[in-house]
Amino acid sequence: MKSLHLIVAALLASTLLISCGTHADSRQPTVSQQDAYDLSWGLTPRKARGNPKMRYQYNSRAEQASAP
């Protein structure tokens, strides 16, 4: 039974070491890294869509006219 525990512990340790060592750079890539990945994978370059448009129009005259 001890050998089985040692084998399982060795497998878990090797899995943790492999998974911790390889994902550091690809977890949160920068935009330029994402673009480089896209090009290396054969995808078309992404197009910028611009900033989100948040428009809030405040008309003080309309508020004053509706006030009693």
C-alpha positions in Angstrom: 0.0 0.0 0.0 2.9 2.3 0.6 4.2 2.0 -2.9 0.8 2.9 -4.3 0.7 6.1 -2.2 4.2 6.9 -3.3 3.3 6.5 -7.0 0.2 8.7 -6.6 2.2 11.3 -4.8 4.8 11.3 -7.4 2.2 11.7 -10.2 0.6 14.6 -8.4 3.9 16.3 -7.8 5.0 15.9 -11.4 1.6 17.2 -12.7 1.8 20.3 -10.4 5.4 21.0 -11.5 4.6 20.8 -15.2 1.4 22.9 -14.9 2.9 25.6 -12.8 5.9 26.1 -15.1 4.3 26.5 -18.5 1.3 28.8 -18.1 2.9 31.9 -16.7 3.2 33.9 -20.0 0.0 32.8 -21.7 -2.5 33.4 -18.8 -2.8 37.2 -19.2 -1.1 38.2 -22.4 -0.8 41.8 -23.4 -2.6 43.1 -26.5 0.6 43.0 -28.6 1.2 39.4 -27.4 -2.3 38.5 -28.4 -1.8 40.0 -31.8 1.5 38.0 -32.2 -0.3 34.8 -31.1 -3.1 35.5 -33.7 -0.6 35.9 -36.5 1.4 32.9 -35.5 -1.7 30.8 -35.4 -2.7 32.0 -38.9 -5.6 34.2 -37.9 -6.4 37.5 -39.5 -5.3 40.6 -37.6 -7.9 42.1 -35.4 -9.3 45.5 -36.2 -9.7 48.2 -33.6 -13.3 49.1 -32.9 -12.6 52.3 -31.1 -13.5 53.3 -27.6 -16.9 52.6 -26.1 -19.3 55.5 -26.7 -21.0 56.6 -23.5 -23.2 59.6 -24.2 -25.3 61.3 -21.7 -27.1 64.3 -22.9 -28.3 66.7 -20.2 -30.7 69.4 -21.2 -31.2 71.9 -18.4 -33.8 73.9 -20.2 -36.1 70.9 -20.6 -35.8 70.2 -16.9 -36.6 73.8 -16.0 -39.6 73.9 -18.3 -41.1 70.7 -16.7 -40.6 72.0 -13.2 -43.9 73.3 -11.5 
